[in-house]
Amino acid sequence: DIDADDAWDITTGGVTTEGDTIVVCVIDDGIDLSHSDWGDNVWTNYAEIPGNGLDDDGNGYIDDHMGWNTDDNNNDISGGSWGGGHGSPVSGIVGAKGNNNNGVSGVNWDVKIMTVVGGGNEAEAIAAYSYPLTMRKLYEQTGGTKGAYVVSTNASWGVDYGQASSAPLWCAMYDSLGKYGILSAGATANINLDIDANGDLPTSCPSDFLISVTNMNRSDVKVTSAGYGATTIDIGAFGEDAYTIEKGGTYGGFGGTSGATPHVAGAIALMHAVPCAQFAQLAKSNPSLGAMLIKEYMMIGVDSNSSLSGITTSEGRLNLNKALLEIQNRCGTFDCIEPMLLKADTIKATDVWVSWQSGAMASSYEVDIKEQG
């Protein structure tokens, strides 16, 4: 139970208080566009005229009216005859239309789901992530007339035993996305594996803008066949026995870390919809800080869980309502934000170099330093 019913009393998603339409980019094998339970939650690029063979919005992609297929370098987001079997249930967890007297609800009743077909090795991952990054950049550059207000991406795929040191450009992509306010949710391995020691991609990537997710069962216990790591895996979320959209107009069970991770990607989007104008303004004026605050509040708002203790950074499982309350209860205080990403290095006998990311509205900080121990 992630207390979704209580969270939906705060917001059901859709737009920020600044009027920005919230978008989640699901990178997977495609989406079944014919399913009846999307409602109007599938993202559309209205600055692109479909089928005219032109790059109308100048983003470098031709006819990307509803997303992009980086595998085939075209606009077929269905993924072809074999596509959508995995991406459709993932997208359904993020944002199947809610309160429409039909089927299921995603974490968000209202959200726009951007589909990118792709992912895999380092080159394929970079190509896939480049699309939402391009669209968020374009949104900022044009004042929202083009592009998309992408706030999160979802990768329910990866490379078991993959090493971050072997994929530096892939891992660096999360920092690039984070600079523009995009947090990325990544599924860890469906193996009982210590990721700290053995590696996994993307969940061993060290970026502060990646949230690594492991899988919980309906008894609120970490699934044995799911990765863990005290420094690499951030949070648990329910994946096993999730019930969601299936390709072909039906519904069914879905599981693994693939099912856990879109709960987190969807939660990021819902947090952006909390009715707090001050936070929405901060997230636009300082996107990377806004993204880091979202991550911090999600980690603070977990339900502590003994099966995650000592093997994840948060030691807890996602609680949607608590995550939203962390923003709602702070509304009115965002002019004085604690330093984010505080680091101390170049430590000498009498001095130390301390750096942090400042809050958008803070003019100065007072910092106290003491010797460790």
Secondary structure, 3 states (H helix, E strand, C coil): CCCHHHHCCCCCCCECCCCCEEEEEEEECCCCCCCHHHCCCECCCCCCCCCCCCCCCCCCCCCCCCEEECCCCECCCCCCCCCCCCHHHHHHHHHCCCCCCCCCCCCCCCCEEEEEECCCCHHHHHHHHHHHHHHHHHHHHCCCCCCCEEEEEEECCCEECCCHHHCHHHHHHHHHHHHCCCEEEEECCCCCCEHHHHCEECCCCCCCCEEEEEEECCCCCECCCCCECCCCCCEEEECCCEEEEECCCEEEEECHHHHHHHHHHHHHHHHHCCCCHHHHHHHHHCHHHHHHHHHHHHHHCCEECHHHCCCCCCCEECCHHHHHHHHHCCCCCCCCCCCEEEEEECCCCCCCEEEEECCCCCCCCCCCCCCCC
